[in-house]
Amino acid sequence: MLSWKKEMEKKLERLKTIDLKESVIILGIETSCDETSIAIVQDGHKILSNIVSSQIAIHKRFGGVVPEVASRKHVEVINVLLEEALNDAKLKLGDISAIAVTYGPGLIGSLLVGVAAAKAISFAKGIPLVGVNHIAGHIYANNLIKQLEFPLIALVVSGGHTELVYMEDHHKFEVLGMTRDDAAGEAYDKVARTLELPYPGGPYIDKLAKEGKATIELPRALMDNGYDFSFSGLKSAVINTMHNAKQRGEYIAKEDMAASFQEAVVDVLVSKTLKAVQEKQVKNLIVAGGVAANQGLRSRLKEKCEQLGIDLTIPPLELCTDNAAMIASAGYFSYLKGEWSNLELNGIAGLPLSP
């Protein structure tokens, strides 16, 4: 066991002599939750292939992600996706400069599938291995659209994460605030269930909100309390309002509740984000994560940033949700800095973005 580790470390040491003036091709692997994805990205921004296998149809009947089911599905498809990604890019494993893999945060069983696959390829082919934080991956999805310009503020909003991050350079993350309870995307899913909408709830509430009016008074938690977020109270307020109205025999239009809920979420996200932009005196704002696909959030941020002269970047919808291209992009900059992982890399369910 020890001899094979030492042999692999020797291989990776020799590979540190690679001429970085040449193109760097990163193979990305993402299996943190319910999407299996393999991508190949050149020089941190050019997508050569980005294959995503979604499990939404499988988990929809359960109303949410079932961890054991997700893990098994990753095992079933990951090798097929690897072959498909290489074929799309017209490359072989021997053309790959390094492998970037999500090792946290996420569902531990799902993470281990991707990490095991990445380590197996790294060992078998002598290719450097780079562990990538999933949240960092979401941030670097923006680098696939245009080169990141520092300093910047990143708003990360997804099913499991809501964070405001300040960056002065690549992979230098200062977390200004995060959710104390439910993340924005999680609140969307729970409210959607109350409104009898399908899973995942975000797109359905976003669509329904356009048909209603924000006439229902709902709380905006922690508005004047730093950069932390809290959406649990808002979620509970929606549930209680709908439940009480039903008991009294009163009617509340689902579209009005969707509009009122979304208005409350967007108010909090936009207010705190712009406060961070102004206090940190930055001109660059990026948005990342699945909730970045929300049209209500996108339109409000675009309007406010135009008024304030802030350069706003939001990825296209296909790069907002989990994908391996964003992991490859984040891994590219770690690779250039020589921040490589060894074969002891393991999945970490609660991995923080910064210490």
N, C-alpha and C positions, 0 to 999 in steps of 0.2 A: 504493500500500500504506500509506504513512504517513498519507495524508489520511483513509483509511477508519478507521484506528486513532484518529486525533484526533477524528473525528466521533463515533465510538462513545464515547470518553471524555467528550465534551461531553454526550452523551445521559445517561450514567450520573451525571455531576455534577448535572444538573438533577433526576434522580430521587432525589437525596439529600434533597430537600425534602419527601419523602413524609411525611404525618402518621402517625406511628407509633402514635397512639391508635386508629387504625382497624385492622381485622383484617389480618394479614399472611399471605398465602398463598404457600407455598413449593412449587415443583415440584422433586422430588428425582429424581436419576438415579444408578443404581448398576450398574456393569458391571466390578467389580474382578476377578472370577474366572469362575465358571460359572453365575451367575444374572444374568439381565437384569431389571431392575426399574425401574419408574416409579411415583412416588407423589405425591400432593398432600396437604399437611399445613397446617392452619390454626393460626396462633399457636404453633407449636412442639410442639403436643400432640394436636390433634384431627385424626385421619386421615380425609380425605375420600375417598381411594382409595389402594390400595397393590397394584399388579399385579406379580406375580413370575412369570417364565418360567424354570423350572429346566432345567438340562442334564444332570441326573444320569443319566437313561436313556441319553443319548448317550455319556457318558464311562465308564459302568459297565463296558462290554465291554473297555476299556483298563486298568481297575483304577486309574484316576486321571484327573485333568484333563489334556487335551491342549491346550496354549495356542493353537495355530493354529486348531483346531476351535472352541474357545470364542470366539475373536475373530470368526470368520465367522458363528457363530450369533447373536452380539450384533447384528451388522450386519443380519441377516435380520429380526429381530423388533423392534428398538427403535422404529421408527416406528409399528408396529401397537400396541405397548404404550402409546406416548404418546397415541394417539388413544383407546384404551380407558380410560386413566386419566382423561383429560379428560371423556369421556362419563360415566364412573361418578360423577365429582364434579359433573357438570352445570355445567362451567365451560369457558371458552375461554382461549386463551393470553393474551388481553388482560386477563384477571382475575388473572393471576399477578404477584405482587410481586417475586419473584426466583427464580433457578434455582440449586439446590445440586447439585453433582456430585462424585462421588468421583474424586480425581485421584492417589491413592496411599494406602497401598502396595497392590500387586496385580500381576497379569500385565500387562505393558506394553501388549501388543496389545489386550487387553480394556479397559484403562483409556482408551486413546486413542479407542475407539469412543464411550464415554460423554462424554468431554471434548469431542470434535468435535461431537457432537450438541448439547451444552449451549451451546457457543460459537456454533453456527449459529443456534440459537433466540434467544440473547442479542443477537446482531448484527441479525438480521432483525426482531425485535420491540422492540428497545431495552429489554430486561429485564436488570436487574443480575445478575451472575454471581458465585457464591460457591463456591470450591473447598473441599472437605471431606476431611479425613483419614478413611480407612475405619475405623480403630480408634476414633477419636472418635465415628464414627457408631454403632458397636456400643454404646459407653457411653451415648449419647443415646437408644438404644432404650428405656432405662428411663424417660426423660422422657415417653414416650408412655403410660406407665402411671400415673406420679405425678410431680409436680414434683421435680426434683433438689434435695436439701437438703445444704448444705455446712457443714463440711468432710465429705468422704467418701473411702472407699477403693473403687476399682473393680478387680475381677478380670476380666480379658479372656482368655477361653480359646476358641480356635478352631483350625481346621485349620492355619493358618500363624502364629498368634500366641498367646503366653502372656505376659501382662504384669500387674504390680501397679502401679496408678496412684493417686496421691494428688491430690485436687482441693480447692482452697479456694474456687474460684469457677468460673463458666462459662469453658471453654476455657483454663483454667490447669492444665496437666498436669505433674505431677512423677512421672516413671517411677521407681519404687522398685526394680523388678527385672524381668527378662525372661528368656526361655529362651536358653540358651547354644548349643543345638543343635536337636533336634526339638521342635516345639510339641506340646502335649497332643493336639490333634486329629490331627496327623500321626502320632503314635505309635499312636493308636487305629487309623488306617487300615492301618499297616504290620503291627500285631499281628493285625488282622482277616484280612489276606492270609495270614499264617502259619497261622491257624486255619481257613482256607478259607471265610471268610465274605465276603459281597458288599461292594461299595463303594457308598456310604461306610461305613466300618466302625463308627463310633461308635454308632449306634442298635442295630446287631446285637450288639455286645459288651455294651452296656447291658442289652439284653433277655436275652442268654444268661447274664450274670452273676447274674441273679435266680434262675436254676435251679441254680447251683453253690455251692461253698463255697471261701472264700479259704484254702486249705490249703497252697498252694505259696509257698515263701519267695522273695521278689523284692526287689531293692534299692530304697531310697528315697534318691535322690541329693540332695546339698546341703541336707539337712534343717537343719543347724546353720550354714549358710554364707550369711547375708544373705537377700535376697529373690529372687535369681536361681533359675531352674529348669533342670533337665536331665532329659530323658526318653529320650535316646538309649541310655543304659546299660540302662534298664529294658526298652526295646524289644528290645535285643540279648539280654538275659537270657531273655526269653520265647522268642525265636527259637532260641537255643542249647539251652534246656531241652527244647523240643519236638523239636528235631533229634536231640539226644543220646538222648532216650527212644526215638525211632523206630529209631535205630541199634542200641540194646540190645534191641529188641523189647518195650519196656515201654509200657504204656498210660497216657496222661494224659487225663482227661476234659476236653473243650473248655470245658464250662461251669465247671469248677473253675479252669482257667487264666484264663478271662475274668473270673471273680470275683476271683481273686488279682491280676490286672493292674489291674483297676478299683480295687480296694482300695488298691493302691500309689499310683496316680495321685491318687485322692481324698485320701489321707493327706497327700501333699505339698502339694496345692493348698489344702486347708483349713488345715493347720498354718501355712503361710507367710502366708496371708490373714489369719487371726485374730491372728497375731503383729503384722502391720502395723496392724490395727485398734487393737490395744491400745497399741502403741508410739506411734502417732499420736494416740491418745486421741480417736477419732471414734466416733460412734454410728450412722453410716450406712454400709452396705455394699451395693454393687450388683454384679451379675454380668452379664457380657455375652459374646456370641460363640456360635458353634454348639455348643460343648461345654457351654454353660450349659443346654442342653436335656437333659443327662444326668441321669437320675433319681437315680442314686447320689450325684452331687455335690449336687444340689438338696436331697435329704433330709438329707444330713449337715450341710450348711451351715444349713439351717433348724433342725435340732436344736441345734447349737452356738450359733447366734445367739439362740435362745429362752433358752438357759441363761445367756448373758452379757448379755441385754437389748439386743442390737444390732438395729437396724431393717434388715431384709434385703429387697432388691427384686431380683427376677429376672423378666425379660420372659416372656410366654407363648411357647410353642414357635415360633409363626410369626414372632415378632420376634427370635428368637435367631439364626436363619440370616440370610444377606445379604438385605437389602431396602432399598428406596429411602425408606421412611418414616423410618427412623433417620437417613438422610443429610439429609433435609429438616429434621428436628428439630434436628440439629447445626448445619445451615446457618442456621437461623432466628436463633440467638444471635449468629453471626458477622455476619449481615445487620444486626441491631439495633445492633451496635457499629461499623458502617460498614467492616467488614473484607471488602471486596469484591475480587474478582479482575478482571484485565483479560483482553483477548483473547490474551495471550501465555501464558495458563495451559496447562500441559502435564502429561502423565502422568508420575509418578515412581514407579517400581517399588518402591524401597526407602525411601519417605518415612517418616521417624521421627515419632512422636507429638509429641515435644518436642525442641528443639535439644539 
